[in-house]
């Protein structure tokens, strides 16, 4: 079964690795891809990393982008504009809590739009 995928975007590679570890405690099925840090793994974000993570996370049911700080959102927005994939949505929720709830919802087979609606109610 295909699920909506999730891309975790942070200025720190370690932050997204830790969040993925937390999510994996409750959900092994949903694609969780990481876009943490710059291209040389320094503090910052990378549009290229985000685009590659979207590609890996997309199983055909869309991808949710969950980010930490302002410039991560800006790079996520640019990545969405640069991709021709459908149903790529930026999540407006706290990184850890939003990613966790999104993964649970995705694991239940919900669509990207259904997951976004749940997150809007929760946060």
C-alpha positions as CSV (number, residue, x, y, z in Angstrom):
1,X,0.0,0.0,0.0
2,X,1.3,3.5,-0.9
3,X,1.1,6.2,1.7
4,X,1.6,10.0,1.7
5,X,5.3,10.6,2.4
6,X,6.9,13.1,4.7
7,X,10.0,15.2,4.4
8,X,11.5,16.6,7.6
9,X,13.3,19.9,6.9
10,X,15.6,21.4,9.6
11,X,18.7,23.6,9.8
12,X,20.3,20.7,11.6
13,X,20.9,17.2,10.2
14,X,20.9,15.9,13.7
15,X,17.4,17.3,14.5
16,X,15.7,15.5,11.6
17,X,17.5,12.3,12.3
18,X,16.2,12.4,15.9
19,X,12.7,13.1,14.8
20,X,12.8,10.3,12.4
21,X,13.9,8.0,15.2
22,X,10.9,9.1,17.3
23,X,8.5,8.5,14.5
24,X,9.8,5.1,13.7
25,X,8.8,4.0,17.2
26,X,5.2,4.1,16.1
27,X,5.3,3.9,12.3
28,X,7.6,1.9,10.1
29,X,5.5,2.0,6.9
30,X,5.4,5.7,5.9
31,X,8.3,7.1,3.9
32,X,10.1,9.6,6.1
33,X,12.9,11.4,4.2
34,X,15.4,13.9,5.6
35,X,16.5,17.3,4.4
36,X,18.6,18.6,7.3
37,X,21.4,21.1,7.0
38,X,23.2,22.4,4.0
39,X,24.7,20.4,1.1
40,X,27.9,20.0,3.1
41,X,25.9,19.2,6.3
42,X,26.5,22.5,8.0
43,X,23.7,24.5,9.8
44,X,21.2,25.8,7.2
45,X,18.9,24.4,4.6
46,X,19.2,23.2,1.0
47,X,16.7,23.4,-1.8
48,X,18.5,20.5,-3.5
49,X,18.3,18.3,-0.4
50,X,14.5,19.1,-0.2
51,X,13.9,18.3,-3.8
52,X,15.8,15.0,-3.6
53,X,13.9,14.1,-0.4
54,X,10.6,14.9,-2.0
55,X,11.5,12.5,-4.9
56,X,12.4,9.7,-2.5
57,X,9.3,10.2,-0.3
58,X,6.8,10.3,-3.1
59,X,5.0,7.0,-3.5
60,X,2.3,8.5,-5.6
61,X,0.0,9.8,-2.8
62,X,1.7,13.1,-2.2
63,X,4.3,14.5,0.2
64,X,4.1,16.6,3.3
65,X,7.0,19.0,4.0
66,X,7.5,19.8,7.7
67,X,10.0,22.4,8.6
68,X,11.6,24.1,11.6
69,X,12.4,27.8,11.0
70,X,11.6,30.6,8.6
71,X,14.3,30.1,5.9
72,X,13.5,26.4,5.9
73,X,9.9,27.3,4.9
74,X,11.2,29.7,2.2
75,X,13.3,26.9,0.7
76,X,10.4,24.4,1.0
77,X,8.2,26.9,-0.9
78,X,10.9,27.2,-3.6
79,X,11.2,23.5,-3.8
80,X,7.4,23.1,-4.3
81,X,7.5,25.6,-7.1
82,X,10.4,23.8,-8.8
83,X,8.9,20.3,-8.7
84,X,6.3,19.0,-11.2
85,X,5.0,16.5,-8.7
86,X,1.4,16.7,-7.5
87,X,0.1,17.0,-4.0
88,X,3.2,18.4,-2.3
89,X,2.1,20.5,0.7
90,X,3.9,22.4,3.3
91,X,2.7,21.7,6.9
92,X,2.1,24.6,9.2
93,X,2.6,22.9,12.5
94,X,5.5,22.4,15.0
95,X,8.2,20.2,13.5
96,X,8.2,17.4,16.0
97,X,4.5,17.3,16.8
98,X,3.4,18.0,13.2
99,X,5.6,15.3,11.8
100,X,4.5,12.8,14.4
101,X,0.7,13.4,13.8
102,X,1.3,13.5,10.0
103,X,3.0,10.1,10.1
104,X,0.2,8.5,12.2
105,X,-2.4,9.9,9.8
106,X,-0.5,8.9,6.7
107,X,-0.1,5.4,8.2
108,X,-3.9,5.2,8.3
109,X,-4.0,5.7,4.5
110,X,-5.2,9.3,4.6
111,X,-4.6,11.7,1.7
112,X,-2.3,14.7,1.9
113,X,-5.4,17.0,2.1
114,X,-7.0,14.9,4.9
115,X,-3.7,15.0,6.9
116,X,-3.4,18.8,6.4
117,X,-7.0,19.2,7.7
118,X,-6.2,17.2,10.8
119,X,-3.1,19.3,11.4
120,X,-5.0,22.5,11.0
121,X,-7.5,21.3,13.6
122,X,-4.7,20.2,16.0
123,X,-2.4,23.1,15.7
